[in-house]
Amino acid sequence: MEAVVAALGGTVWTVAFFVLALSVIVFVHEYGHYIVGRWSGIHSEVFSIGFGPVLFSRTDRRGTRWQVAAIPFGGYVKFLGDADASSVRKTDVSGLSVEERRHTMAGAPLWARTATVAAGPVFNFILTFILLAGLSLALGVPREEPTVGAMRAFPFEGPSLQEGDVIRAVEGQPTPDWKTFADVTDTLKGKMTLAYTVQRGDEELVVSGPHPQAPVVGDVQLRSAAMDAGIQEGDIILKVGGQDVRYFDELPDIVAASKGEPVALTIWRAGKTFDLSLSPRIRTVDDGNGGFAERYLLGLYSGMFFEPATRTVGPWEAVTNAAGSMWAMTTTTFSGLWHMIQGAISSCNLSGAIGMAEVAGDAARNGAESFVGMLAILSLGVGILNLFPIPVLDGGHLVFYAYEAVTRRQPSERALRVLMTVGLSLVLSIMIFGLSRDLLCQ
């Protein structure tokens, strides 16, 4: 009974945060359509979050009805003269005056319609940028000099590093920056305990400490075997598959050798030791050479026995960091899609509604930072998807407008009906395929 209650609670949690994430992204997307349409002189009759029966509504002084509907998986803006909430068909505005036609989507100039449609994805990109810049401002970046931040619990006895220590050298080898620190400690494998020369206030001391590449969990991947098993950031992995591990980079080879069979882990957490059994899941990862490779993974990222101390960043640095992250995320997305089309990587890397809901729930459990990061990624994905040249999506609308700009005439009613049917069928097929990946891929 307790297991049923726990499972039900987990499902409610997952659905609640998925709806929250989707509502934020949909609101921003549709608000982009609405506000640019308003600036362009196109009147919005309805702004809806969700579909179906209306739960709440309010009409503002401009005559736009703002509403929340019962089915929370989406939303729309209905412009004056639209036959329905998402129509790109020609609408009959012959009964309207010239001034009234100007305020409809069908009667607006081409530039106004184009700007209004493009604004949805653009606002998703802006949301991603703002969230990434905000994370950079809130979390800061590691200091240039290797400096100890918060200490993690670790089964180590004797004098060790303290928060605020600046690590000047390891085993007598200078470590002026984090890259040098990583290079130096990489050459010292085989020694479980290292001598750290640190600046502590006005004193320079030599203290002992564990090797920084010890098998410490720095982070847990969403929707992974490790996440499902309850492994947490800061856990120390003592054994994998019955083998003692001294360094985190020993894990991948052991896990890969399992070929997907369950792997036994012995974990130390805050003074207590316990065992878990995890089944690695095949995942696609960057191979470091511009391609991808499929590997069996538990979903663990390495960490150190202390967190690096951070420094605050200014607005310009936060902006450049966000721009760099967005560019990396975008190129990775298109590279992954291209490799998937070529058959170089598995279609299991696609997620449908179930997968996205699980990601939202896991991210929320990991804390605000993880949830905001997930929101940024999801918003970017929604923006990119909506620009695909598929009828019923914003990209399809823009293709129609490009055709109109070149030929000086709109597509025929019959052509629009056929293209819209094809586009809707394609979108539904993609959704069904994504759901099948959620159900069949582990």
Secondary structure, DSSP 8 states (H G I E B T S, - for coil): -HHHHHHHHHHHHHHHHHHHHHHHHHHHHHHHHHHHHHHTT--EEEEEEEEEEEEEEEE-TTS-EEEEEEEEEEEEEEETT-SSTT--S----TTS-HHHHHTSTTTS-HHHHHHHHHHHHHHHHHHHHHHHHHHHHHH-EE-SS-BEEEE---S--SS---TT-EEEEETTEE--SHHHHHHHHHTTTT-SEEEEEEEETTEEEEEEEE-TTSSEEEEE-TTSHHHHHT--TT-EEEEETTEE-SSGGGHHHHHHHHTTS-EEEEEEETTEEEEEEE--EEEEEE-SSSSEEEEEE--EEEE-SEEE-EE---HHHHHHHHHHHHHHHHHHHHHHHHHHHHTSS-GGG---HHHHHHHHHHHHHH-HHHHHHHHHHHHHHHHHHHTSS-TTSHHHHHHHHHHHHHHSS---HHHHHHHHHHHHHHHHHHHHHHHHHHHH--
